[in-house]
């Protein structure tokens, strides 16, 4: 999906990855993250957000919940982390990172509410009155009030499979009436997902109906209750291209994830600002019936992996087509429709979610200056490995 973009915009990452594999330093089923480029992207995103007076929580699941990168982003000026789930939050908390937003795509389990509330996150999303009550009780027990927000899902909202949840308009009035009895929480925000999507036909990022539903909820709450909604969180495709759109839509917060590595769908455009900052490394394992197979482990069903670079007999890298792969199977190997030499380097760049893979995450600095140094090798769960 992003291979040609990587060739055009970050050839040094390709060259470095090729050498690290040939030298036996980086093994198959590894993602190399170019920290020089990632932090350059992050700085540009942050500066653009500051122009529009927007707050940004950084998302790290795409890059394997990595605490090293998270610390650098926090030092840079991001407003803290957004955790996709409680496991994400606990990894960040273990490294004493600032908790921005917890509980949106995945709610906090009951057994972990006290622990996470005690860490004092800036805001928590609660889907239900039961969860809001548990958060309230935990906060009140520690003598504090926890800010929360609601996930608004209306009749026109776009919602993904596996993410169906939130507060619906017909229940909102009664919901707020009951919520006001919970003294350990303060409702101050609304969110939804996705608030923006990339349109393949227009080749633009467009706002979804989710934002309209958020504003309807905001108006109802502020009109009928003594509550001011100050936090309008509008995630998805958060990048330089749409930060001004978040502001224009009445948003206050965004949550960049793939934009940090230049791998949002909009980054396929030649004029997009963020550059690709990771590459997948593998090698040819074997040949079977004139087709070649390279080591897998990093496949992601929505990754749109179509081509890879494979080292030819002269040591040069050539594009080769990758066969489609059913998500119903385990990616022990991925297939190329031609005969390749065993042991040759395979390099790819496609959309991924590293936290759901089996891959090693190799952080590398100095690629852009020609002096690459591996900072560390991590698991997809953000745990540093020996190497």
C-alpha positions in Angstrom: 0.0 0.0 0.0 2.7 2.5 1.0 5.7 0.9 -0.8 6.0 3.4 -3.7 5.5 6.2 -1.2 8.4 4.8 0.8 10.6 4.5 -2.3 9.9 8.1 -3.2 10.1 9.7 0.2 12.4 7.6 2.4 14.9 5.6 0.4 17.4 5.8 3.2 15.1 3.6 5.3 15.0 1.0 2.6 18.8 1.0 2.2 19.3 0.7 6.0 16.8 -2.1 6.3 18.4 -4.0 3.5 21.8 -3.8 5.1 20.6 -4.7 8.6 19.0 -7.8 7.3 21.9 -8.8 5.1 24.3 -8.4 8.1 22.1 -10.6 10.2 21.3 -7.9 12.7 17.6 -7.7 11.9 15.7 -10.9 11.6 12.6 -11.8 9.5 9.3 -10.6 10.8 10.6 -7.3 12.1 9.4 -3.7 11.7 12.1 -1.2 11.6 10.9 2.2 12.8 12.9 5.2 11.5 12.8 7.4 14.6 14.3 10.4 12.7 11.4 10.5 10.4 8.7 9.7 13.0 9.9 12.5 15.3 10.1 14.9 12.3 6.5 14.0 11.4 5.4 14.5 15.0 7.0 17.9 15.3 5.2 19.1 12.1 1.9 17.7 13.4 2.3 19.4 16.7 3.2 22.8 15.2 0.1 22.6 13.0 -2.1 21.7 15.9 -0.7 24.7 17.9 -1.7 27.0 15.0 -5.3 25.9 15.5 -5.1 25.8 19.3 -5.8 22.1 19.3 -4.7 19.5 21.9 -3.2 16.2 20.8 -3.1 12.8 22.6 -0.6 10.5 20.9 -1.7 6.9 20.0 1.0 4.2 20.1 -0.9 0.9 19.4 0.1 1.2 15.7 3.8 1.1 16.7 3.5 -1.5 19.3 2.6 0.5 22.4 6.2 1.7 22.5 7.2 3.6 25.7 10.5 4.9 24.3 8.7 6.7 21.5 5.9 7.8 23.9 8.4 9.5 26.2 9.9 11.4 23.3 6.5 12.6 22.1 5.5 13.7 25.6 8.8 15.7 25.9 8.1 17.2 22.5 4.8 18.7 23.9 2.0 16.3 23.2 -0.8 16.3 25.9 -0.3 12.7 26.9 -1.2 9.3 25.6 -4.5 7.9 24.4 -4.9 4.3 25.3 -6.8 2.0 23.0 -7.4 -0.4 25.9 -6.4 -1.0 29.5 -3.3 -3.0 28.5 -2.1 0.0 26.6 -2.7 2.2 29.6 -0.9 -0.1 32.0 2.2 -0.1 29.8 2.3 3.7 29.6 1.6 4.0 33.3 4.5 1.6 34.1 6.8 4.1 32.4 5.3 7.1 34.2 3.9 8.7 31.1 1.1 11.2 31.2 -2.4 9.7 30.8 -4.5 11.8 28.5 -7.5 9.7 27.3 -8.4 6.2 28.5 -11.5 4.1 27.8 -12.7 5.1 24.4 -12.4 2.2 22.0 -12.1 -0.3 24.9 -13.6 0.3 28.3 -11.7 -0.2 31.5 -12.4 -3.6 33.2 -14.0 -3.4 36.6 -10.9 -4.9 38.3 -8.6 -2.2 36.9 -10.8 0.9 37.5 -9.3 1.8 40.9 -5.7 1.4 39.6 -6.3 3.6 36.5 -8.4 6.2 38.2 -5.7 6.5 40.9 -3.2 7.4 38.1 -5.3 10.5 37.5 -5.9 10.4 33.7 -7.0 13.7 32.2 -10.2 12.2 30.9 -12.0 8.8 30.7 -14.7 7.8 28.3 -17.6 5.9 29.9 -20.1 4.1 27.8 -22.6 3.3 30.5 -24.0 4.6 33.8 -22.6 1.5 35.4 -19.1 2.3 34.3 -19.5 6.0 35.2 -20.6 4.9 38.7 -17.6 2.6 39.1 -15.3 5.4 38.0 -17.1 7.9 40.3 -16.8 5.5 43.3 -13.1 5.0 42.7 -12.4 8.7 42.4 -14.5 9.7 45.4 -12.7 7.1 47.5 -9.4 8.8 46.8 -10.8 12.3 47.4 -10.9 13.5 43.8 -13.2 14.2 40.9 -12.5 12.4 37.6 -13.4 14.2 34.3 -15.3 11.9 31.9 -16.8 12.1 28.5 -19.5 10.2 26.7 -19.2 8.4 23.4 -22.1 9.6 21.2 -23.7 7.2 18.7 -26.7 8.5 16.9 -28.9 7.2 14.1 -26.6 8.6 11.4 -23.3 7.7 13.0 -20.7 5.6 11.3 -19.6 2.7 13.5 -17.2 -0.3 12.9 -17.9 -3.9 13.7 -16.3 -4.8 17.0 -16.8 -1.2 18.3 -20.6 -0.9 18.7 -21.1 1.0 21.9 -21.9 4.5 23.3 -24.8 6.7 24.5 -27.7 7.0 22.1 -29.7 10.3 21.8 -33.0 8.8 23.0 -31.4 7.8 26.3 -29.2 10.9 26.8 -31.5 13.1 28.9 -32.2 10.3 31.4 -28.6 9.3 31.3 -27.4 12.8 32.3 -30.1 13.1 35.0 -28.7 10.0 36.7 -25.1 10.8 36.1 -25.4 14.1 38.0 -25.9 12.0 41.2 -22.4 10.6 40.9 -20.2 12.9 42.9 -16.9 11.5 41.9 -17.1 12.3 38.2 -17.6 15.5 36.1 -19.0 15.3 32.6 -17.1 17.8 30.5 -16.6 16.1 27.1 -18.0 14.1 24.1 -16.3 11.9 21.6 -17.1 9.5 18.8 -15.2 7.3 16.2 -14.6 7.8 13.4 -15.2 11.5 13.1 -13.2 11.7 9.9 -12.6 9.2 7.1 -10.6 9.2 3.9 -12.8 9.1 0.8 -11.2 6.9 -1.9 -13.3 8.5 -4.6 -12.7 12.2 -3.8 -9.2 11.4 -2.5 -9.9 13.7 0.5 -10.5 13.4 4.2 -14.1 14.2 5.0 -16.1 14.6 8.2 -18.6 11.9 9.1 -22.1 12.3 10.5 -20.7 11.4 13.9 -19.7 15.0 14.4 -23.2 16.2 13.8 -24.5 13.7 16.4 -21.9 15.0 18.9 -23.1 18.6 18.4 -26.7 17.6 18.8 -25.8 15.9 22.1 -23.7 18.9 23.2 -26.6 21.3 22.5 -29.1 19.0 24.5 -26.8 18.7 27.5 -25.9 22.4 27.7 -29.5 23.5 27.1 -31.1 21.3 29.7 -28.4 20.9 32.4 -25.9 23.1 34.1 -23.0 21.5 32.3 -20.5 23.0 29.9 -19.0 20.7 27.3 -15.4 21.9 26.9 -13.8 18.8 25.4 -14.9 17.7 21.9 -12.6 14.9 21.0 -12.7 14.0 17.2 -10.3 11.1 16.4 -9.5 9.2 13.2 -7.1 10.2 10.4 -5.8 12.9 12.7 -3.0 14.5 10.6 -1.7 17.7 9.3 -4.2 17.5 6.4 -7.3 17.6 8.7 -6.3 19.5 11.8 -7.9 22.6 10.5 -11.1 20.5 9.8 -11.2 19.4 13.5 -11.0 23.1 14.5 -13.7 24.1 12.0 -15.9 21.3 13.2 -15.8 22.6 16.8 -13.2 20.0 18.0 -10.7 20.7 20.8 -8.7 17.4 20.7 -7.2 15.0 18.1 -5.4 11.7 18.4 -2.7 11.2 15.8 -1.5 7.6 15.4 -0.7 6.5 11.8 0.1 10.1 10.9 3.2 9.8 13.1 4.5 7.2 10.8 3.1 8.7 7.6 0.8 5.8 7.0 -2.7 7.3 6.9 -4.6 6.7 3.7 -4.1 10.4 2.8 -0.3 9.9 3.0 -0.6 8.0 -0.4 -0.8 11.5 -1.9 2.5 12.8 -3.2 1.8 16.2 -1.6 1.1 14.8 1.9 3.5 16.2 4.5 4.2 13.2 6.7 6.7 10.7 5.4 6.6 6.9 5.9 8.6 6.0 8.9 8.6 2.2 9.1 9.4 -0.8 6.9 8.7 -4.5 7.3 11.6 -6.9 7.0 11.5 -10.6 6.0 13.3 -13.1 3.8 12.5 -15.9 1.4 12.1 -19.0 3.4 11.4 -21.6 0.7 10.1 -22.3 -2.7 7.1 -24.6 -3.4 5.8 -25.4 -6.9 7.6 -22.4 -8.4 6.1 -20.0 -5.9 8.2 -18.3 -3.1 7.3 -17.9 0.5 8.6 -15.4 3.0 8.4 -15.4 6.7 5.2 -13.8 8.1 4.0 -12.7 11.5 3.4 -9.0 10.7 0.4 -9.4 8.4 -2.6 -7.2 9.2 -5.9 -8.0 7.4 -6.6 -4.4 6.5 -3.0 -3.8 5.5 -3.4 -3.9 1.7 -0.1 -5.7 1.2 0.2 -5.9 -2.6 3.9 -5.7 -3.4 7.3 -6.1 -1.7 10.9 -5.4 -2.6 13.0 -8.6 -3.0 16.7 -8.7 -3.5 17.7 -10.1 -6.9 20.8 -12.0 -8.0 22.8 -8.8 -8.3 21.9 -7.5 -4.8 19.4 -5.0 -6.2 15.8 -4.7 -4.9 13.0 -5.3 -7.3 9.2 -5.0 -6.9 7.3 -8.3 -6.8 3.6 -9.0 -6.4 2.3 -10.6 -3.2 -0.6 -13.1 -3.4 -3.7 -12.2 -1.5 -4.0 -13.8 1.9 -7.1 -14.8 3.8 -7.4 -13.4 7.3 -9.0 -16.7 8.3 -5.5 -18.2 8.3 -2.3 -17.6 10.3 0.4 -15.8 8.4 3.2 -18.3 8.9 4.3 -17.4 5.4 3.2 -15.0 2.7 3.4 -15.9 -1.0 5.1 -14.4 -4.0 4.0 -15.6 -7.5 7.6 -16.2 -8.7 10.7 -18.3 -7.9 13.1 -16.4 -5.7 16.4 -17.4 -4.0 16.1 -18.7 -0.5 17.5 -16.2 2.1 17.0 -13.1 0.0 15.8 -9.9 1.7 12.1 -9.0 1.5 11.0 -5.5 2.4 7.4 -4.1 2.5 5.5 -1.1 3.6 1.7 -1.5 4.3 -0.8 -0.4 6.8 -0.4 -2.2 10.0 -1.3 -2.4 13.7 1.9 -3.7 15.3 0.2 -4.5 18.6 -1.8 -7.3 17.0 1.3 -8.9 15.3 4.0 -11.3 16.4 6.7 -9.0 15.0 9.8 -7.5 16.6 9.8 -3.7 16.7 13.3 -2.4 15.9 13.8 1.3 16.8 16.5 2.9 14.8 18.0 6.4 15.0 20.4 8.1 12.7 19.1 6.7 9.5 18.6 10.1 7.9 22.2 11.2 8.8 23.7 8.0 7.4 24.7 6.7 10.9 22.0 4.2 11.9 22.0 2.9 15.4 19.5 0.5 16.9 18.1 2.1 20.0 16.2 -1.0 21.1 14.2 -4.0 20.0 10.7 -4.4 21.5 7.8 -6.8 21.5 4.5 -5.6 20.0 3.4 -5.1 23.7 6.1 -2.5 24.3 8.5 -4.7 26.3 12.2 -4.2 25.5 14.1 -7.3 24.4 17.7 -8.3 24.6 19.6 -8.2 21.3 
